[in-house]
Amino acid sequence: MPTTTIRMEADLKARLAAAAERAGKSSHAFITDAVTQAVEQEEWEAEMDRVAEQRWSKIVASGRTVAWEDAKVWIEARLEGKRPRKPAARKSGR
């Protein structure tokens, strides 16, 4: 396994050691978990950006959207456990 060296202020290193101890982990495990969590979060955000961009491109190409009021009614019905018909997309401005 490759090694990465990080430099940190003494105060942060002491805080890291205390946090790791509270979590019942070694400093190494705590750092590895934190880096893993940060990488996974960034990957998730990048995927959400990709999906949003893809959907926005579809909207721009088609000009069709679902009105917020229609979407809101659909979402509220779903939250109540109902299975409503999805609202129809239509050209903007109507």
N, C-alpha and C positions, 0 to 999 in steps of 0.2 A: 504494500500500500504506500503510495507517495506521501511525503511529508510536506506540510505547509507551515511556515513560521509566521506568527503575527507578533507585532509589538504593541504593547498597551501601557498606559500609565499605571503606576503602582496602585493607585486608588481603585482603578477599574479592575485590576487583577485581584485585589482583595475582595471587592464586591462580587466578582465572578466566583471566587472560591466559596464565599459565604452562600451565594445563591445555589451553587452546585451542591453544597453540603445540605442545605434545606431540602433540595430536590432528591437527595439520596443518590447523587451521581458524582462521578469524578469531574474535574474541570474539563478534561478532554471530552467526555461524553456530553456534558452540558453545551460546550461549544459546537460539537458536531451536530447535536439536536437543533441548536439555534440556527446554524447555517443551513441545515436541511430544511427547516421550516421557512426560512427566508427565501431559499431557492424555489421551493414548492409554491410559495405565495406569488413570487414573481412569474413563475411559469403559468400559474392559474390566471394572473392578470393579463399576461401576454395572450393566452388563449381567449379570454373574454374580449380583449381588444380585436383579435382576429375575427371572432364571430360577429362582433358589433360592426366592424368594417364590412364584412361580407353582407350582413343584413342591410346596412346603409346603402351599399352599392345596388342591392336589389330594389330598394325603395327609389333610389335615384333613377334607375333604369326603367322601372315600371310606373313610377309616379303614384303607386297605390299604397295606402296606409289604412290602418284601423283607427277609427275615431276613439279618443281617450274615453269618452263616456261609454261607448260600446264595450271597450276592453275592460273598463272598471266594473260594469255590470257582470261581465263574464267571469272576471276574477272573483268577485264577491260570491257569485253563485257556486263557483268551484270550492271556495273556502267553506261554504255551507254544506259541502258534500254532494251537491247536485252535479249533473252531467249536461250542462247547456251546450247548444250548438255554438261553434266558434263564430265570432262576428266576421262578417265579410269585409274584405279589404276593398277600398274604392279609391278612385282618383282624388287627390287632395283638392280642396276648394269647393267641395260639394256639400 
